[in-house]
Amino acid sequence: ENSYDKYLRGTSIKAVIQKDGAGRNVFLKEQDSNFGWGAEGNEITLTIDEVIQHIAQREIKNALIKYRARNAIIIVMDPQTGEVLALANEPTFNPNEFSKYPAEYRRNKAVTDMFEPGSTFKIITASAAIEEEIVKVDDKFNCEDGIFKFKVGPGYRTVKDVHKYNILSFSEIIRYSSNIGMTKVGMKIGEDRLYDYICAFGFGESTEIGLCGESKGLLRPLNKWSKISITSIPYGQEIAVTPIQIITAVSAIANGGILMKPQVIRSIREYKGKTIFEFAPVSVRRVVSLRTSRKLMEMLEDAVENGTGIQAKIPGYRIAGKTGTSQKINPITKQYDPKNFVSSFIGYFPAENPKIIICVLIDEPKGEYYGGVVAAPVFKKVAHGIIDYLKIFSEKKSEESSLHFPSASIQREDNLTGNLSGPQNDTGEITMPDLTGKTMRSVIEILKKYSVKVILQGTGIVRSQSPAPGSSLKEGQEVLIKFGPNYEKPILKGVSGQR
């Protein structure tokens, strides 16, 4: 309300009145013309969904109690538009009696407080590695049995993993959240390029969400990085972010590579109903290609299916996500505190066509503290509630199910079959449509009209088709559609600013 007070408040009423001998106000009928009536305040429509907000507030309060945490935060967004559907902080306060609560309770910690993201930041490092084609998904890395001393300058920097791993593929580094593996990936990327991508994803600057007190986080200029920075930042140390920054950044992975501006206001209207401002979704820039976002989606889905995020798994739904566990700095010793942690999980669904992304952050949980054990189950409860409310449907994986239509049977990669009765040419023949550049979802919708055997191969957009567009089709004929990545590259030059 404070951020948009000038739109809500309206203008004051001015009145000229008489008083009697005792000083009492006297309103006379003929004085009506002396009154100047002010304007009513405007009405603001939020992007917040009341039901989703209730779900988030309920689950974050339960989590705060269960884990005896200091603070807890949940943000729910639409990754396609940047609209914030829920934003919940605990502990919270009664705005009608705000003076009775400590200042810490009154902060909107989702935008004001920053924290070291830990392993959720590996998503950013991985995206840079894939986009620059430095690392392939199946490239192998020696994770040194859980502890390794990296040579940096004249000294060494020791990096540890929670569990001991030997040889892991790049995909497995994400699955099992290896710090050593991701450090090696970060060193292959190099300081310059990694810094460019971090800036491109919006870290080190405010998201301009329009809420009071938003922090920019903490990202030191490249010329201020130390020799050991490249052995810390790739897995989320030595950088501080706000919850709204991290969910905004990962939303770009979910939506195909576009960084969207987060927003909480949909429109502002006069009290009589006339719209003054309408806030459309705002794309900031492309940060990675569709190809990169798809590969990362597969890796993040694997992390939920088989890795550290397994407690976020929902049967029948494709969830892509990443756990995070970060140590907090002790304000007295200025060292990492072995007893205080931030547990987090960020994930989106359905993975194949994301509609919802959720960030869960639990500050200083007591007892268990790993993100996969503390934050991932909270994500699951919130996601379950939203799925039930919005009736979200998720496609099952091709190895688990087929797509069936009344007049078409379409098979993905493993050769499903289908029938068609589609558009005709001047001679009455059924002709093949031009599907170039279309998504798989669009192809399925179009080919529902036909009576042919359809084979879909690959992911991304249509790169080739057989028969060619305009060719005549016979009933039962085999149609092969090959998909490939959208190779549009992000333009990062100038994004990072001063080095």
SESE-981268 format. One record per residue (C-alpha): residue number from 1; chain; x negated, y, z negated. Coordinates in steps of 0.001 Angstrom, whole numbers. Last residue first. Example, Ala and Ser with C-alpha at 12.3 -4.5 7.8 and 13.67 -1.06 7.14 Angstrom:
+-----+---+---------+---------+---------+
:   k : c :       X :       Y :       Z :
+-----+---+---------+---------+---------+
:   2 : A :  -13670 :   -1060 :   -7140 :
:   1 : A :  -12300 :   -4500 :   -7800 :
+-----+---+---------+---------+---------+
% end
This chain:
+-----+---+---------+---------+---------+
:   k : c :       X :       Y :       Z :
+-----+---+---------+---------+---------+
: 499 : A :  -34036 :   -4850 :   14636 :
: 498 : A :  -31587 :   -2054 :   15227 :
: 497 : A :  -28373 :   -3082 :   16958 :
: 496 : A :  -27399 :   -6751 :   16904 :
: 495 : A :  -24767 :   -6361 :   19609 :
: 494 : A :  -27082 :   -4689 :   22116 :
: 493 : A :  -27407 :   -7743 :   24354 :
: 492 : A :  -25003 :  -10445 :   23207 :
: 491 : A :  -23043 :  -10990 :   26408 :
: 490 : A :  -21291 :  -14322 :   25992 :
: 489 : A :  -21569 :  -16870 :   28803 :
: 488 : A :  -18603 :  -18090 :   30843 :
: 487 : A :  -19384 :  -21705 :   31589 :
: 486 : A :  -15855 :  -22986 :   31164 :
: 485 : A :  -16521 :  -26636 :   30540 :
: 484 : A :  -15358 :  -29454 :   32789 :
: 483 : A :  -12187 :  -31329 :   33612 :
: 482 : A :  -11687 :  -33947 :   36310 :
: 481 : A :   -8187 :  -34735 :   37602 :
: 480 : A :   -7692 :  -38008 :   39500 :
: 479 : A :   -4324 :  -38743 :   41115 :
: 478 : A :   -3435 :  -42365 :   41930 :
: 477 : A :    -397 :  -42841 :   44194 :
: 476 : A :    2687 :  -44417 :   42594 :
: 475 : A :    5070 :  -42526 :   44870 :
: 474 : A :    3182 :  -41023 :   47762 :
: 473 : A :    1596 :  -37613 :   47781 :
: 472 : A :     923 :  -35191 :   50646 :
: 471 : A :   -2153 :  -33024 :   50345 :
: 470 : A :   -1594 :  -29354 :   49538 :
: 469 : A :   -4320 :  -29201 :   46901 :
: 468 : A :   -6941 :  -31963 :   47370 :
: 467 : A :   -6200 :  -35559 :   46375 :
: 466 : A :   -8204 :  -35700 :   44129 :
: 465 : A :   -9003 :  -32905 :   41743 :
: 464 : A :  -12037 :  -30938 :   40657 :
: 463 : A :  -13144 :  -28513 :   37943 :
: 462 : A :   -9978 :  -28378 :   35870 :
: 461 : A :  -10625 :  -26674 :   32517 :
: 460 : A :  -12175 :  -27950 :   29271 :
: 459 : A :  -12419 :  -31669 :   28565 :
: 458 : A :  -13338 :  -34797 :   30525 :
: 457 : A :  -11220 :  -37151 :   32653 :
: 456 : A :   -7486 :  -37195 :   33251 :
: 455 : A :   -6013 :  -40017 :   35363 :
: 454 : A :   -2490 :  -39622 :   36765 :
: 453 : A :    -496 :  -42409 :   38449 :
: 452 : A :    2193 :  -40730 :   40490 :
: 451 : A :    5819 :  -39734 :   40121 :
: 450 : A :    5743 :  -35937 :   39654 :
: 449 : A :    7451 :  -33275 :   37564 :
: 448 : A :    5478 :  -34060 :   34387 :
: 447 : A :    2425 :  -33142 :   36429 :
: 446 : A :    2853 :  -29430 :   35742 :
: 445 : A :    3172 :  -29760 :   31949 :
: 444 : A :     226 :  -32170 :   31789 :
: 443 : A :   -1910 :  -29843 :   33881 :
: 442 : A :   -1094 :  -26894 :   31600 :
: 441 : A :   -2150 :  -28851 :   28499 :
: 440 : A :   -5335 :  -29975 :   30225 :
: 439 : A :   -6264 :  -26385 :   30982 :
: 438 : A :   -6087 :  -24918 :   34485 :
: 437 : A :   -9097 :  -23717 :   36465 :
: 436 : A :   -8161 :  -25522 :   39674 :
: 435 : A :   -4758 :  -27220 :   39491 :
: 434 : A :   -3633 :  -26626 :   43091 :
: 433 : A :    -452 :  -28658 :   43539 :
: 432 : A :    -348 :  -31971 :   45482 :
: 431 : A :    2549 :  -32211 :   47926 :
: 430 : A :    5751 :  -34288 :   48008 :
: 429 : A :    6898 :  -34500 :   51644 :
: 428 : A :   10145 :  -32868 :   52759 :
: 427 : A :    8780 :  -31650 :   56078 :
: 426 : A :    8516 :  -28045 :   54911 :
: 425 : A :    6513 :  -29062 :   51816 :
: 424 : A :    7912 :  -30627 :   48645 :
: 423 : A :    7425 :  -29874 :   44966 :
: 422 : A :    7424 :  -32787 :   42478 :
: 421 : A :    8790 :  -36240 :   41780 :
: 420 : A :    6220 :  -38040 :   39664 :
: 419 : A :    5295 :  -41292 :   37860 :
: 418 : A :    2514 :  -42086 :   35345 :
: 417 : A :    -365 :  -44395 :   34290 :
: 416 : A :   -3005 :  -44187 :   31568 :
: 415 : A :   -6592 :  -44542 :   32733 :
: 414 : A :   -9021 :  -44631 :   29782 :
: 413 : A :  -10114 :  -41036 :   30405 :
: 412 : A :   -6719 :  -39552 :   29533 :
: 411 : A :   -3688 :  -41319 :   30957 :
: 410 : A :    -513 :  -39823 :   32207 :
: 409 : A :    2749 :  -41686 :   32702 :
: 408 : A :    5313 :  -39562 :   34403 :
: 407 : A :    9093 :  -39470 :   34751 :
: 406 : A :   10216 :  -39695 :   31125 :
: 405 : A :    6804 :  -38785 :   29709 :
: 404 : A :    4299 :  -40794 :   27665 :
: 403 : A :     899 :  -39668 :   26355 :
: 402 : A :   -1136 :  -42560 :   25016 :
: 401 : A :   -2451 :  -43247 :   21536 :
: 400 : A :   -5437 :  -44158 :   19349 :
: 399 : A :   -8386 :  -44026 :   21758 :
: 398 : A :   -6967 :  -40838 :   23238 :
: 397 : A :   -6944 :  -39054 :   19925 :
: 396 : A :   -3566 :  -38093 :   18511 :
: 395 : A :   -1969 :  -34853 :   19637 :
: 394 : A :    -872 :  -32677 :   16735 :
: 393 : A :    2628 :  -31300 :   16145 :
: 392 : A :    3235 :  -28417 :   13751 :
: 391 : A :    6665 :  -28338 :   12128 :
: 390 : A :    6000 :  -24798 :   10822 :
: 389 : A :    7016 :  -25545 :    7228 :
: 388 : A :    5851 :  -29168 :    7035 :
: 387 : A :    2542 :  -28314 :    8702 :
: 386 : A :    2119 :  -25290 :    6436 :
: 385 : A :    2614 :  -27344 :    3273 :
: 384 : A :     249 :  -30057 :    4430 :
: 383 : A :   -2380 :  -27450 :    5345 :
: 382 : A :   -2203 :  -25909 :    1856 :
: 381 : A :   -2582 :  -29309 :     205 :
: 380 : A :   -5438 :  -30325 :    2526 :
: 379 : A :   -7288 :  -27051 :    1992 :
: 378 : A :   -7092 :  -27636 :   -1770 :
: 377 : A :   -8537 :  -31133 :   -1250 :
: 376 : A :  -11457 :  -29604 :     742 :
: 375 : A :  -12289 :  -26991 :   -1923 :
: 374 : A :  -13343 :  -29201 :   -4860 :
: 373 : A :  -14770 :  -32504 :   -3561 :
: 372 : A :  -16048 :  -31464 :    -126 :
: 371 : A :  -17146 :  -28091 :   -1454 :
: 370 : A :  -19296 :  -29686 :   -4145 :
: 369 : A :  -18657 :  -28310 :   -7631 :
: 368 : A :  -17382 :  -31067 :   -9894 :
: 367 : A :  -17363 :  -30075 :  -13567 :
: 366 : A :  -16397 :  -26430 :  -13937 :
: 365 : A :  -15703 :  -24398 :  -10795 :
: 364 : A :  -17758 :  -21209 :  -10460 :
: 363 : A :  -15927 :  -19523 :   -7560 :
: 362 : A :  -13531 :  -21644 :   -5507 :
: 361 : A :  -13223 :  -20570 :   -1855 :
: 360 : A :  -10680 :  -21911 :     613 :
: 359 : A :  -10556 :  -20657 :    4220 :
: 358 : A :   -7675 :  -21791 :    6411 :
: 357 : A :   -7258 :  -21701 :   10183 :
: 356 : A :   -3880 :  -22269 :   11822 :
: 355 : A :   -2670 :  -22650 :   15404 :
: 354 : A :   -5599 :  -24537 :   16876 :
: 353 : A :   -4979 :  -26473 :   20117 :
: 352 : A :   -7151 :  -29618 :   20159 :
: 351 : A :   -8179 :  -29242 :   16522 :
: 350 : A :   -4576 :  -28962 :   15325 :
: 349 : A :   -5768 :  -27459 :   13108 :
: 348 : A :   -8487 :  -25364 :   11531 :
: 347 : A :  -10994 :  -25679 :    8713 :
: 346 : A :  -13030 :  -23768 :    6176 :
: 345 : A :  -14095 :  -25278 :    2883 :
: 344 : A :  -15788 :  -23671 :     -74 :
: 343 : A :  -17374 :  -24298 :   -3448 :
: 342 : A :  -19318 :  -21444 :   -5065 :
: 341 : A :  -21764 :  -22613 :   -7723 :
: 340 : A :  -22969 :  -21874 :  -11241 :
: 339 : A :  -25059 :  -24314 :  -13309 :
: 338 : A :  -28429 :  -24426 :  -11514 :
: 337 : A :  -28484 :  -20600 :  -11269 :
: 336 : A :  -30574 :  -19427 :   -8332 :
: 335 : A :  -33034 :  -16809 :   -9527 :
: 334 : A :  -32620 :  -13119 :  -10369 :
: 333 : A :  -33238 :  -14113 :  -14034 :
: 332 : A :  -30560 :  -11791 :  -15425 :
: 331 : A :  -28014 :  -11651 :  -12593 :
: 330 : A :  -28237 :  -15448 :  -12080 :
: 329 : A :  -27833 :  -15920 :   -8341 :
: 328 : A :  -25081 :  -18302 :   -7321 :
: 327 : A :  -25679 :  -21715 :   -5807 :
: 326 : A :  -23827 :  -22544 :   -2610 :
: 325 : A :  -21609 :  -25434 :   -1585 :
: 324 : A :  -19871 :  -25408 :    1799 :
: 323 : A :  -17685 :  -27884 :    3645 :
: 322 : A :  -16880 :  -27721 :    7344 :
: 321 : A :  -13755 :  -28177 :    9414 :
: 320 : A :  -11890 :  -29607 :   12366 :
: 319 : A :   -8589 :  -31359 :   11599 :
: 318 : A :   -6824 :  -33614 :   14093 :
: 317 : A :   -3588 :  -34729 :   12543 :
: 316 : A :   -2005 :  -38188 :   12218 :
: 315 : A :   -3443 :  -38801 :    8766 :
: 314 : A :   -4600 :  -35550 :    7091 :
: 313 : A :   -8341 :  -35326 :    6357 :
: 312 : A :   -9489 :  -32572 :    4000 :
: 311 : A :  -11008 :  -35156 :    1636 :
: 310 : A :  -13204 :  -36332 :    4542 :
: 309 : A :  -15040 :  -33010 :    4722 :
: 308 : A :  -18507 :  -34379 :    3876 :
: 307 : A :  -18480 :  -36786 :    6793 :
: 306 : A :  -16433 :  -39299 :    8764 :
: 305 : A :  -13145 :  -37757 :    9879 :
: 304 : A :  -13726 :  -34255 :    8519 :
: 303 : A :  -17313 :  -33937 :    9780 :
: 302 : A :  -16229 :  -35625 :   13029 :
: 301 : A :  -13686 :  -32872 :   13600 :
: 300 : A :  -16445 :  -30344 :   13056 :
: 299 : A :  -18610 :  -32040 :   15689 :
: 298 : A :  -15762 :  -32275 :   18207 :
: 297 : A :  -14796 :  -28655 :   17625 :
: 296 : A :  -18436 :  -27666 :   18043 :
: 295 : A :  -18495 :  -29229 :   21481 :
: 294 : A :  -15274 :  -27466 :   22430 :
: 293 : A :  -16511 :  -24083 :   21155 :
: 292 : A :  -19714 :  -24455 :   23136 :
: 291 : A :  -17936 :  -25226 :   26422 :
: 290 : A :  -15474 :  -22386 :   25849 :
: 289 : A :  -18449 :  -20059 :   25780 :
: 288 : A :  -19759 :  -18280 :   22714 :
: 287 : A :  -19495 :  -14770 :   21228 :
: 286 : A :  -16885 :  -13160 :   23465 :
: 285 : A :  -16102 :   -9698 :   22184 :
: 284 : A :  -13816 :   -7708 :   19877 :
: 283 : A :  -10435 :   -9070 :   20957 :
: 282 : A :   -7576 :   -7049 :   19480 :
: 281 : A :   -4143 :   -8578 :   18898 :
: 280 : A :   -1348 :   -6001 :   19371 :
: 279 : A :    -519 :   -3507 :   16644 :
: 278 : A :    2717 :   -1622 :   17234 :
: 277 : A :    2895 :    1955 :   16046 :
: 276 : A :    5832 :    4365 :   15738 :
: 275 : A :    8723 :    1926 :   16227 :
: 274 : A :   12150 :    3569 :   15818 :
: 273 : A :   14239 :    1831 :   13146 :
: 272 : A :   15866 :    4665 :   11238 :
: 271 : A :   13282 :    4341 :    8464 :
: 270 : A :   10600 :    5017 :   11066 :
: 269 : A :    8646 :    1942 :   12077 :
: 268 : A :    5072 :     696 :   11632 :
: 267 : A :    4075 :   -2599 :   13251 :
: 266 : A :    2124 :   -5837 :   12853 :
: 265 : A :    -114 :   -4909 :    9950 :
: 264 : A :   -2421 :   -7503 :    8345 :
: 263 : A :   -5148 :   -7611 :   10969 :
: 262 : A :   -8297 :   -9562 :   11723 :
: 261 : A :  -10185 :   -8399 :   14840 :
: 260 : A :  -10741 :  -11354 :   17135 :
: 259 : A :  -14112 :  -12839 :   18110 :
: 258 : A :  -13513 :  -14889 :   21278 :
: 257 : A :  -15173 :  -18304 :   21789 :
: 256 : A :  -12438 :  -20850 :   22485 :
: 255 : A :   -9892 :  -20099 :   19776 :
: 254 : A :  -11383 :  -22307 :   17043 :
: 253 : A :  -14975 :  -21130 :   17450 :
: 252 : A :  -13866 :  -17502 :   17277 :
: 251 : A :  -11768 :  -18368 :   14225 :
: 250 : A :  -15063 :  -19411 :   12600 :
: 249 : A :  -16201 :  -15784 :   12642 :
: 248 : A :  -12940 :  -14358 :   11296 :
: 247 : A :  -12862 :  -16974 :    8527 :
: 246 : A :  -16438 :  -16079 :    7551 :
: 245 : A :  -15867 :  -12325 :    7561 :
: 244 : A :  -12587 :  -12445 :    5593 :
: 243 : A :  -14269 :  -14560 :    2900 :
: 242 : A :  -17018 :  -11950 :    2542 :
: 241 : A :  -20603 :  -12674 :    3526 :
: 240 : A :  -24026 :  -12790 :    1878 :
: 239 : A :  -27253 :  -13917 :    3546 :
: 238 : A :  -30406 :  -15346 :    1965 :
: 237 : A :  -28868 :  -18841 :    2022 :
: 236 : A :  -26361 :  -20138 :    4552 :
: 235 : A :  -27917 :  -23164 :    6241 :
: 234 : A :  -29725 :  -21336 :    9054 :
: 233 : A :  -30513 :  -18422 :    6670 :
: 232 : A :  -33009 :  -20242 :    4466 :
: 231 : A :  -35931 :  -21608 :    6526 :
: 230 : A :  -35803 :  -18695 :    9003 :
: 229 : A :  -35960 :  -16324 :    6026 :
: 228 : A :  -39216 :  -17877 :    4762 :
: 227 : A :  -41605 :  -15468 :    6489 :
: 226 : A :  -39525 :  -12538 :    5261 :
: 225 : A :  -36794 :  -10781 :    7207 :
: 224 : A :  -36887 :   -6982 :    6996 :
: 223 : A :  -37650 :   -6461 :   10686 :
: 222 : A :  -34581 :   -8573 :   11474 :
: 221 : A :  -32316 :   -6177 :    9630 :
: 220 : A :  -30986 :   -7614 :    6345 :
: 219 : A :  -27532 :   -9128 :    6368 :
: 218 : A :  -25479 :   -8478 :    3234 :
: 217 : A :  -21701 :   -8300 :    3294 :
: 216 : A :  -19971 :   -5386 :    4980 :
: 215 : A :  -17604 :   -4994 :    2043 :
: 214 : A :  -13960 :   -3954 :    2359 :
: 213 : A :  -12881 :   -1602 :    -412 :
: 212 : A :   -9414 :    -807 :     834 :
: 211 : A :   -7772 :   -2895 :    3540 :
: 210 : A :   -7757 :   -1948 :    7232 :
: 209 : A :   -9096 :   -5184 :    8702 :
: 208 : A :  -12059 :   -3258 :   10022 :
: 207 : A :  -14164 :   -6470 :   10115 :
: 206 : A :  -16943 :   -4675 :    8264 :
: 205 : A :  -20509 :   -5096 :    9470 :
: 204 : A :  -23432 :   -7336 :    8490 :
: 203 : A :  -21788 :  -10410 :    9963 :
: 202 : A :  -19585 :   -9879 :   12994 :
: 201 : A :  -20128 :  -13083 :   14985 :
: 200 : A :  -22369 :  -11126 :   17365 :
: 199 : A :  -24580 :  -10115 :   14442 :
: 198 : A :  -25240 :  -13734 :   13490 :
: 197 : A :  -25729 :  -14548 :   17162 :
: 196 : A :  -28381 :  -11874 :   17656 :
: 195 : A :  -30146 :  -12878 :   14437 :
: 194 : A :  -30404 :  -16477 :   15618 :
: 193 : A :  -31858 :  -15303 :   18920 :
: 192 : A :  -34561 :  -13202 :   17332 :
: 191 : A :  -35459 :  -15567 :   14486 :
: 190 : A :  -36003 :  -18676 :   16581 :
: 189 : A :  -33573 :  -21260 :   17959 :
: 188 : A :  -36032 :  -24107 :   17344 :
: 187 : A :  -36550 :  -22825 :   13785 :
: 186 : A :  -32798 :  -22862 :   13222 :
: 185 : A :  -32541 :  -26488 :   14369 :
: 184 : A :  -35322 :  -27458 :   11956 :
: 183 : A :  -33496 :  -25634 :    9178 :
: 182 : A :  -30313 :  -27457 :   10171 :
: 181 : A :  -31995 :  -30830 :    9725 :
: 180 : A :  -33472 :  -29905 :    6365 :
: 179 : A :  -30162 :  -28535 :    5106 :
: 178 : A :  -28313 :  -31716 :    6101 :
: 177 : A :  -24530 :  -31335 :    6109 :
: 176 : A :  -23610 :  -35015 :    6557 :
: 175 : A :  -21402 :  -34510 :    9618 :
: 174 : A :  -23217 :  -31354 :   10744 :
: 173 : A :  -26622 :  -33066 :   10712 :
: 172 : A :  -24864 :  -36101 :   12198 :
: 171 : A :  -24001 :  -34098 :   15323 :
: 170 : A :  -27624 :  -33032 :   15682 :
: 169 : A :  -28660 :  -36661 :   15414 :
: 168 : A :  -30112 :  -37887 :   12138 :
: 167 : A :  -33359 :  -39723 :   11350 :
: 166 : A :  -34183 :  -40118 :    7630 :
: 165 : A :  -31548 :  -38961 :    5184 :
: 164 : A :  -31703 :  -38698 :    1404 :
: 163 : A :  -28681 :  -37083 :    -180 :
: 162 : A :  -28220 :  -33579 :   -1597 :
: 161 : A :  -30786 :  -32245 :     859 :
: 160 : A :  -33860 :  -30225 :    -101 :
: 159 : A :  -35936 :  -27444 :    1428 :
: 158 : A :  -39393 :  -26544 :     105 :
: 157 : A :  -41050 :  -23442 :    1592 :
: 156 : A :  -44810 :  -23516 :    2052 :
: 155 : A :  -47567 :  -20928 :    2064 :
: 154 : A :  -49927 :  -18915 :    4284 :
: 153 : A :  -47255 :  -18152 :    6837 :
: 152 : A :  -44427 :  -20645 :    6614 :
: 151 : A :  -45219 :  -24356 :    6538 :
: 150 : A :  -41978 :  -26193 :    5722 :
: 149 : A :  -42091 :  -28534 :    2736 :
: 148 : A :  -39535 :  -31325 :    3046 :
: 147 : A :  -37099 :  -33157 :     786 :
: 146 : A :  -34145 :  -35451 :    1536 :
: 145 : A :  -35748 :  -38464 :    3179 :
: 144 : A :  -37574 :  -36345 :    5786 :
: 143 : A :  -34602 :  -35211 :    7839 :
: 142 : A :  -36305 :  -36286 :   11052 :
: 141 : A :  -34241 :  -34875 :   13899 :
: 140 : A :  -32652 :  -36613 :   16892 :
: 139 : A :  -30886 :  -34983 :   19840 :
: 138 : A :  -27393 :  -36487 :   20351 :
: 137 : A :  -25450 :  -33211 :   20372 :
: 136 : A :  -28022 :  -31471 :   22544 :
: 135 : A :  -30235 :  -28694 :   21217 :
: 134 : A :  -31682 :  -25570 :   22794 :
: 133 : A :  -28820 :  -25137 :   25252 :
: 132 : A :  -28520 :  -21461 :   24251 :
: 131 : A :  -24829 :  -21975 :   23494 :
: 130 : A :  -25468 :  -25228 :   21645 :
: 129 : A :  -28175 :  -23823 :   19361 :
: 128 : A :  -26260 :  -20581 :   18740 :
: 127 : A :  -23103 :  -22499 :   17862 :
: 126 : A :  -25029 :  -24735 :   15469 :
: 125 : A :  -26388 :  -21744 :   13570 :
: 124 : A :  -22903 :  -20253 :   13233 :
: 123 : A :  -21316 :  -23528 :   12113 :
: 122 : A :  -24188 :  -24006 :    9650 :
: 121 : A :  -22702 :  -21006 :    7845 :
: 120 : A :  -20133 :  -23305 :    6212 :
: 119 : A :  -23188 :  -24908 :    4583 :
: 118 : A :  -23906 :  -22131 :    2116 :
: 117 : A :  -21745 :  -19035 :    2389 :
: 116 : A :  -23767 :  -16835 :       3 :
: 115 : A :  -21125 :  -14627 :   -1564 :
: 114 : A :  -19494 :  -11267 :    -977 :
: 113 : A :  -16586 :   -9666 :   -2807 :
: 112 : A :  -14436 :   -6856 :   -1383 :
: 111 : A :  -12429 :   -8512 :    1406 :
: 110 : A :  -11105 :  -11752 :    -107 :
: 109 : A :  -11811 :  -10302 :   -3558 :
: 108 : A :   -8859 :   -7912 :   -3393 :
: 107 : A :   -9904 :   -6407 :   -6676 :
: 106 : A :   -7350 :   -6019 :   -9477 :
: 105 : A :   -8457 :   -9050 :  -11487 :
: 104 : A :  -12040 :   -7745 :  -11674 :
: 103 : A :  -10773 :   -4384 :  -12936 :
: 102 : A :   -9410 :   -5982 :  -16101 :
: 101 : A :   -5612 :   -6157 :  -16491 :
: 100 : A :   -3287 :   -4125 :  -18763 :
:  99 : A :   -3629 :   -1042 :  -16549 :
:  98 : A :   -1969 :   -2931 :  -13692 :
:  97 : A :    1424 :   -3105 :  -15376 :
:  96 : A :    3755 :   -2751 :  -12399 :
:  95 : A :    1042 :   -4202 :  -10141 :
:  94 : A :    1137 :   -7462 :  -12150 :
:  93 : A :   -2288 :   -9029 :  -11806 :
:  92 : A :   -4266 :  -11769 :  -10031 :
:  91 : A :   -6643 :  -14473 :  -11150 :
:  90 : A :   -6586 :  -15692 :   -8452 :
:  89 : A :   -6513 :  -14186 :   -4971 :
:  88 : A :   -4224 :  -15059 :   -2063 :
:  87 : A :   -4181 :  -13842 :    1539 :
:  86 : A :   -1593 :  -15371 :    3833 :
:  85 : A :    -653 :  -15106 :    7509 :
:  84 : A :   -3554 :  -12867 :    8541 :
:  83 : A :   -3219 :  -12161 :   12267 :
:  82 : A :   -6453 :  -12659 :   14205 :
:  81 : A :   -4535 :  -13511 :   17374 :
:  80 : A :   -5689 :  -16988 :   18433 :
:  79 : A :   -7161 :  -17934 :   15061 :
:  78 : A :   -3813 :  -17422 :   13275 :
:  77 : A :   -5004 :  -16860 :    9750 :
:  76 : A :   -4742 :  -18288 :    6232 :
:  75 : A :   -6983 :  -16903 :    3483 :
:  74 : A :   -7371 :  -18593 :      98 :
:  73 : A :   -9402 :  -17278 :   -2823 :
:  72 : A :  -10311 :  -18558 :   -6288 :
:  71 : A :  -12040 :  -16892 :   -9213 :
:  70 : A :  -13742 :  -17917 :  -12458 :
:  69 : A :  -12877 :  -21565 :  -12089 :
:  68 : A :  -11354 :  -23891 :  -14663 :
:  67 : A :  -11284 :  -26562 :  -11923 :
:  66 : A :   -7649 :  -27526 :  -12451 :
:  65 : A :   -6493 :  -24062 :  -13513 :
:  64 : A :   -8011 :  -22191 :  -10599 :
:  63 : A :   -6913 :  -24958 :   -8251 :
:  62 : A :   -3285 :  -24725 :   -9382 :
:  61 : A :   -3362 :  -20952 :   -8878 :
:  60 : A :   -4875 :  -21419 :   -5424 :
:  59 : A :   -2178 :  -23945 :   -4536 :
:  58 : A :     753 :  -21758 :   -5537 :
:  57 : A :    -616 :  -18590 :   -3957 :
:  56 : A :   -1366 :  -20370 :    -676 :
:  55 : A :    2088 :  -21968 :    -475 :
:  54 : A :    3799 :  -18686 :   -1380 :
:  53 : A :    1786 :  -16822 :    1251 :
:  52 : A :    2763 :  -19460 :    3814 :
:  51 : A :    6442 :  -18916 :    2926 :
:  50 : A :    6277 :  -15115 :    3044 :
:  49 : A :    4326 :  -14976 :    6308 :
:  48 : A :    1918 :  -12042 :    6187 :
:  47 : A :    1627 :  -10225 :    9531 :
:  46 : A :    3122 :   -7206 :    7799 :
:  45 : A :    5944 :   -4948 :    8957 :
:  44 : A :    5578 :   -1408 :    7639 :
:  43 : A :    8545 :     894 :    7059 :
:  42 : A :    8250 :    4675 :    7138 :
:  41 : A :    8995 :    7045 :    4287 :
:  40 : A :   12142 :    9141 :    4385 :
:  39 : A :   11809 :   12743 :    5528 :
:  38 : A :   12391 :   15691 :    3244 :
:  37 : A :   15691 :   17507 :    2753 :
:  36 : A :   15632 :   21283 :    2498 :
:  35 : A :   18299 :   22413 :      43 :
:  34 : A :   19363 :   26074 :      46 :
:  33 : A :   22356 :   25366 :    2307 :
:  32 : A :   23953 :   23301 :    -452 :
:  31 : A :   23994 :   26379 :   -2689 :
:  30 : A :   27657 :   27189 :   -1893 :
:  29 : A :   28752 :   24126 :   -3853 :
:  28 : A :   26974 :   25317 :   -6957 :
:  27 : A :   24451 :   23214 :   -8869 :
:  26 : A :   23535 :   24715 :  -12239 :
:  25 : A :   20371 :   23527 :  -13913 :
:  24 : A :   20202 :   24211 :  -17636 :
:  23 : A :   18084 :   27035 :  -18997 :
:  22 : A :   20542 :   27939 :  -21775 :
:  21 : A :   21640 :   31099 :  -19984 :
:  20 : A :   22446 :   29116 :  -16826 :
:  19 : A :   19966 :   28004 :  -14186 :
:  18 : A :   20163 :   28373 :  -10428 :
:  17 : A :   18727 :   26037 :   -7801 :
:  16 : A :   16283 :   26098 :   -4855 :
:  15 : A :   15432 :   22556 :   -3664 :
:  14 : A :   12459 :   21041 :   -1794 :
:  13 : A :   12399 :   17312 :   -1128 :
:  12 : A :    9001 :   15656 :    -701 :
:  11 : A :    7749 :   13945 :    2447 :
:  10 : A :    7442 :   10225 :    3303 :
:   9 : A :    5310 :    7905 :    1195 :
:   8 : A :    4986 :    4890 :    3443 :
:   7 : A :    2926 :    6224 :    6345 :
:   6 : A :     465 :    8211 :    4211 :
:   5 : A :     274 :    5278 :    1795 :
:   4 : A :   -1145 :    2922 :    4406 :
:   3 : A :   -4372 :    1907 :    2643 :
:   2 : A :   -2831 :    2371 :    -812 :
:   1 : A :       0 :       0 :       0 :
+-----+---+---------+---------+---------+
% end
